[in-house]
Amino acid sequence: MNFLNQYHRDIIKKKLENLNDTIQCSFEFFPPKSLDAEKKLFSSVLKLSQLKPIFFSVTYGANSGEREKTYNIVKTIHEQTGITTAPHLTCVDATLSELKEIAKFYWKNGIRSIVALRGDALKKSYQHKIYALDLVLLLKKIADFDISVAAYPEIHPEAKNAQSDILNLKKKVDAGANRAITQFFFNIESYLRFRDNCIKNNINIEIIPGILPIYNFAQLKKFSSMTNVSIPKWMFEMFNGLDKDLVTQKIIGANIVIDMVKNLSYEGVKNFHFYTLNQADVIYSICHMFGFQN
C-alpha cells in the first residue's frame, strides 16, 4: 500500500512539477444574506488567503443596501488578510453622478482596485443607459484605479455577434481596463479561440479565465441557462444518475476543474479567477495541488 501511495504521489508530482510556482489565483465572493452565511464566507476567506491570491473580489447588488454591504465586506476582508480586495461596481439603477461619488469614496478609503461591470437588471424590460465602458472612463478620470472588466469566450448573451463583442472589450481596454476576467466556461477551445481573437484585435491585456467549480450539476445547468454558457455533452453523461449524490458530484467536478487548469496552463495561462460561491474546501484542494500553498 505504501508503495502504491508513493507511486501515485510521484506521478502527480511529475505532472505538476512544471506548473508549481508558475500560476497564480484570485477568488470571487458574494455578500452573504444571513449571519450563518457570513461566518461561512469569512471562514472561506481565511482558508483561501493561505494560498496567497493576487486579489479577492466581492460582487455587488443593484440597490444601495447591497452596495454598502459590498463595501463593508471588502473592507473587512482586506483588514483581516492584507490581500487586495476589489469591489464589483455596476451601472444598474445608478446615475453617473452617483457612480462618481461611490468611486471617490472608494479611493478616499484606500480601495484601489475595482471590477467594473454594466450589471444585469432584475427586469428584462430595463433600459440600460450606462455601460461598463462609461464606467471605466469615469473611474480613470477620478483616479488611477486598477480595473478589471468582463469578457465572454462564448459571447455575451446580448451581443450581436462575436466580433461586436470583441470590439466592445477593446473599447474598455482602450479606455484603461487593466485586465479582463472571463465568464465561466467548460470548453477550453472556446477560451483559446477567444484569446486568439483578442490578440488579432490588438487587445493586449491579460485575459484571465473564470473558473466555476461544480458543486451541484443542477445548479450549474441553471447558471448556464442564464449566462449563455454551453455545457459539453460529455459532462451531462458524467453526471447522469447523480442527482441526489452531491458528494460524488463534487469529486467529479473537482477533477474537471483540475484538468481545465492543467490544460490551460499548458497553453500559457498563468492566472485563474475562481468563482467560489463562498465555499473553500474544493477550491483549496485544487489550488493546493497546483502549488499555491506556502
Secondary structure as UniProt FT lines:
FT   HELIX           2..16
FT   TURN            17..22
FT   STRAND          24..29
FT   HELIX           35..49
FT   TURN            50..51
FT   STRAND          56..58
FT   HELIX           64..81
FT   STRAND          85..90
FT   TURN            92..93
FT   HELIX           96..108
FT   TURN            109..110
FT   STRAND          113..117
FT   TURN            124..125
FT   HELIX           132..142
FT   STRAND          146..151
FT   TURN            153..154
FT   TURN            157..158
FT   HELIX           162..174
FT   TURN            175..176
FT   STRAND          179..184
FT   HELIX           188..200
FT   TURN            201..202
FT   STRAND          206..211
FT   HELIX           217..227
FT   HELIX           233..239
FT   TURN            240..241
FT   TURN            243..244
FT   HELIX           246..266
FT   TURN            267..268
FT   STRAND          271..275
FT   TURN            277..278
FT   HELIX           281..289
FT   TURN            290..291
//
